[in-house]
Amino acid sequence: MKRVLAIALLLTCAACSQEEAPADEVAEVAEDIVAPAPEPTPLARGEWAPQDECAEVEGAAAFRRQLAAAVEARDADALVALTAEDIKLDFGGGAGKQELRARLNDEARNLWDELDALMALGCSANDQGGITIPWYFDQDMGASDPFQTWLVTGEEVPILTAPRASAERLDLVSWDLVEAVSYDPEAPFQEIKVADGGTGFIASDKLRSLVDYRLIASSRNGRWRITSFVAGD
């Protein structure tokens, strides 16, 4: 019993001495205790698998929920309401809310499906204080030719010896980069270069161009808005 009382007394005294410490010393201790920056959340396995760096960006979470809901509902009014007046839509001068609405209604552009695909590709906190979707677009991926380099969008995607699903498997890749020999948008499989200097084939629906659509948003006067939704370079 005496030992318990003694320990309690020591702890009480220690607390008292801390409370009585000068304010500058307390501040000095507080400065030494720095919370580590949150690690991005990987959403899949693979070197370039989507990650979520935007959870800690103030206001971004609510904006992304609104964006996802508008895309899921194919609600043009809701999506246009989330865009800036001067939203950039291409590199040839296409811009503005009304132009975005027209493009959303143009079935040939297929923008709703493009937006759907973006929602699953992670989010990067960019250098301007905004966010970039997909995550990989803000990363230095080391591609010498981004127009010939493709991102494999999946885990354990087979590389095959011939352009058919029943062909012999050469390898499996997960969210990695591959270089195309050529690209035929109508073909179900694309020929790519492999490590031994040869070539293989991979399903077209598992490839995404590094310069495909991306969406950039930022907070203006406390309101989050899409400032750019473009493809190409």
C-alpha positions as CSV (number, residue, x, y, z in Angstrom):
1,M,0.0,0.0,0.0
2,K,2.9,2.4,0.9
3,R,4.5,1.6,-2.5
4,V,1.3,2.4,-4.4
5,L,1.0,5.7,-2.5
6,A,4.6,6.6,-3.2
7,I,4.2,6.0,-7.0
8,A,1.1,8.1,-7.0
9,L,2.9,10.9,-5.2
10,L,5.8,10.8,-7.7
11,L,3.4,10.9,-10.7
12,T,1.5,13.9,-9.1
13,C,4.8,15.7,-8.5
14,A,5.9,15.1,-12.1
15,A,2.6,16.5,-13.4
16,C,3.0,19.5,-11.1
17,S,6.5,20.2,-12.3
18,Q,5.3,20.1,-15.9
19,E,2.4,22.4,-15.2
20,E,4.8,24.9,-13.5
21,A,7.3,24.7,-16.4
22,P,7.9,28.1,-18.2
23,A,5.7,28.6,-21.2
24,D,8.6,28.7,-23.7
25,E,9.9,25.3,-22.4
26,V,6.4,23.8,-22.9
27,A,6.2,25.3,-26.4
28,E,9.7,23.9,-27.2
29,V,8.5,20.4,-26.2
30,A,5.4,20.8,-28.3
31,E,7.5,21.8,-31.3
32,D,9.5,18.6,-31.0
33,I,6.3,16.5,-31.2
34,V,5.4,16.8,-34.8
35,A,2.7,14.6,-36.2
36,P,3.9,12.7,-39.3
37,A,2.2,13.7,-42.6
38,P,-0.4,11.1,-43.5
39,E,0.7,8.6,-46.1
40,P,-1.4,8.4,-49.3
41,T,-3.9,5.6,-49.2
42,P,-3.2,3.0,-51.9
43,L,-6.4,1.7,-53.5
44,A,-4.8,-1.3,-55.2
45,R,-1.5,-3.2,-55.6
46,G,1.1,-2.1,-58.1
47,E,3.7,0.7,-58.5
48,W,1.3,3.1,-60.1
49,A,-1.9,1.9,-58.4
50,P,-4.3,4.8,-57.6
51,Q,-3.7,6.5,-54.3
52,D,-5.8,9.0,-52.3
53,E,-3.7,12.0,-51.2
54,C,-6.7,14.4,-50.9
55,A,-8.3,13.3,-47.7
56,E,-6.5,16.0,-45.7
57,V,-7.1,18.8,-48.2
58,E,-9.7,21.2,-46.6
59,G,-13.0,21.0,-48.3
60,A,-11.9,18.5,-51.0
61,A,-13.8,15.5,-49.4
62,A,-17.2,17.2,-49.6
63,F,-16.5,18.4,-53.2
64,R,-15.5,14.9,-54.3
65,R,-18.7,13.5,-52.8
66,Q,-20.7,16.0,-54.8
67,L,-18.7,15.3,-57.9
68,A,-19.2,11.5,-57.6
69,A,-22.9,11.9,-57.0
70,A,-23.3,14.1,-60.1
71,V,-21.4,11.7,-62.2
72,E,-23.3,8.6,-61.0
73,A,-26.6,10.3,-61.6
74,R,-25.5,11.7,-65.0
75,D,-26.8,15.0,-63.7
76,A,-25.5,17.7,-66.0
77,D,-26.9,20.6,-63.9
78,A,-25.2,19.3,-60.8
79,L,-21.9,18.9,-62.6
80,V,-22.0,22.3,-64.3
81,A,-22.7,23.8,-60.9
82,L,-19.4,22.4,-59.7
83,T,-17.4,24.0,-62.5
84,A,-15.7,27.4,-62.7
85,E,-17.0,29.9,-65.3
86,D,-13.7,29.6,-67.2
87,I,-13.2,25.9,-67.0
88,K,-10.6,24.7,-69.5
89,L,-11.9,21.9,-71.8
90,D,-9.1,21.5,-74.4
91,F,-5.9,23.1,-75.7
92,G,-7.6,24.8,-78.6
93,G,-9.7,27.4,-76.7
94,G,-12.6,25.3,-75.7
95,A,-13.8,26.6,-72.3
96,G,-16.8,27.6,-70.2
97,K,-19.8,26.1,-68.5
98,Q,-22.1,26.1,-71.5
99,E,-19.5,24.4,-73.7
100,L,-19.1,21.7,-71.0
101,R,-22.9,21.2,-71.0
102,A,-22.9,20.8,-74.8
103,R,-20.1,18.3,-74.6
104,L,-21.8,16.3,-71.9
105,N,-24.9,16.0,-74.2
106,D,-22.8,15.0,-77.2
107,E,-22.9,11.1,-77.1
108,A,-19.9,10.9,-79.5
109,R,-17.7,12.4,-76.8
110,N,-18.8,9.9,-74.2
111,L,-17.7,12.3,-71.4
112,W,-19.9,10.7,-68.7
113,D,-18.0,7.4,-69.1
114,E,-14.7,9.3,-69.0
115,L,-15.8,10.9,-65.7
116,D,-16.9,7.5,-64.4
117,A,-13.4,6.1,-65.1
118,L,-11.7,9.0,-63.4
119,M,-13.6,8.4,-60.1
120,A,-11.8,5.1,-59.6
121,L,-8.3,6.4,-60.3
122,G,-7.4,8.2,-57.0
123,C,-6.7,11.8,-56.2
124,S,-3.5,13.9,-55.8
125,A,-3.0,17.0,-53.8
126,N,-1.3,19.3,-56.3
127,D,1.2,22.0,-55.9
128,Q,-1.3,24.8,-56.3
129,G,-3.3,23.8,-53.3
130,G,-6.0,22.0,-55.4
131,I,-6.5,18.4,-56.4
132,T,-5.9,16.4,-59.5
133,I,-7.8,13.3,-60.6
134,P,-6.4,10.8,-61.5
135,W,-3.6,10.5,-58.9
136,Y,-1.0,9.3,-61.4
137,F,-1.2,12.5,-63.5
138,D,0.7,14.5,-60.9
139,Q,3.5,11.8,-60.5
140,D,6.8,11.7,-62.3
141,M,6.4,8.4,-64.0
142,G,9.6,8.6,-66.0
143,A,7.9,7.9,-69.4
144,S,10.1,9.1,-72.3
145,D,7.1,9.2,-74.6
146,P,3.8,9.7,-72.8
147,F,1.9,9.1,-76.1
148,Q,3.4,5.7,-76.6
149,T,3.3,4.7,-72.9
150,W,0.2,3.2,-71.3
151,L,-0.8,2.5,-67.8
152,V,-2.1,-1.0,-67.1
153,T,-5.3,-0.4,-65.0
154,G,-5.6,-3.6,-63.0
155,E,-4.0,-6.2,-60.9
156,E,-2.4,-9.3,-62.4
157,V,-3.3,-8.4,-66.0
158,P,-1.9,-11.0,-68.4
159,I,0.5,-10.3,-71.2
160,L,-0.2,-12.9,-73.9
161,T,1.8,-14.3,-76.8
162,A,-1.0,-13.6,-79.3
163,P,-4.0,-11.2,-79.5
164,R,-6.6,-13.5,-78.1
165,A,-7.7,-14.4,-74.6
166,S,-6.8,-18.1,-75.0
167,A,-3.2,-17.4,-75.9
168,E,-0.2,-18.5,-73.8
169,R,0.6,-16.2,-70.9
170,L,4.0,-14.5,-70.9
171,D,3.7,-12.5,-67.7
172,L,1.3,-10.7,-65.3
173,V,1.4,-7.0,-64.6
174,S,-0.3,-4.9,-61.9
175,W,-0.7,-1.1,-62.3
176,D,2.5,-0.7,-64.2
177,L,3.6,1.0,-67.4
178,V,4.0,-0.6,-70.8
179,E,5.1,0.7,-74.1
180,A,3.0,0.1,-77.2
181,V,4.4,-1.0,-80.5
182,S,1.4,0.6,-82.1
183,Y,-2.2,1.3,-81.0
184,D,-5.4,0.5,-82.8
185,P,-8.4,1.9,-80.8
186,E,-10.7,-0.6,-82.4
187,A,-8.6,-3.7,-81.6
188,P,-9.5,-5.8,-78.5
189,F,-5.7,-6.4,-77.8
190,Q,-2.7,-4.1,-78.3
191,E,0.9,-5.2,-79.0
192,I,3.4,-4.0,-76.4
193,K,7.1,-4.3,-75.8
194,V,8.3,-6.8,-73.2
195,A,11.4,-7.0,-71.1
196,D,13.4,-9.5,-73.3
197,G,13.1,-7.3,-76.3
198,G,10.2,-9.1,-77.8
199,T,6.5,-8.2,-77.9
200,G,3.3,-9.4,-76.3
201,F,-0.3,-8.5,-76.3
202,I,-2.6,-7.0,-73.6
203,A,-6.3,-6.4,-73.5
204,S,-7.2,-2.9,-74.7
205,D,-9.7,-2.3,-71.9
206,K,-6.9,-2.7,-69.4
207,L,-4.8,0.2,-70.9
208,R,-5.1,3.9,-70.2
209,S,-3.1,6.6,-71.9
210,L,-0.9,8.8,-69.6
211,V,-2.4,11.9,-71.3
212,D,-6.0,10.7,-71.1
213,Y,-8.7,12.8,-69.4
214,R,-7.8,14.5,-66.1
215,L,-9.8,16.8,-63.9
216,I,-8.3,19.6,-61.8
217,A,-10.2,21.5,-59.1
218,S,-9.4,24.1,-56.6
219,S,-11.0,26.4,-54.0
220,R,-11.9,29.9,-55.1
221,N,-13.2,32.2,-52.5
222,G,-14.1,29.2,-50.3
223,R,-15.9,27.3,-53.0
224,W,-14.5,24.3,-54.7
225,R,-14.8,24.3,-58.5
226,I,-13.5,22.2,-61.5
227,T,-11.0,24.5,-63.3
228,S,-9.8,22.0,-66.0
229,F,-11.2,18.9,-67.6
230,V,-9.0,18.0,-70.6
231,A,-7.2,15.2,-72.5
232,G,-4.1,15.3,-74.6
233,D,-1.1,17.6,-74.2
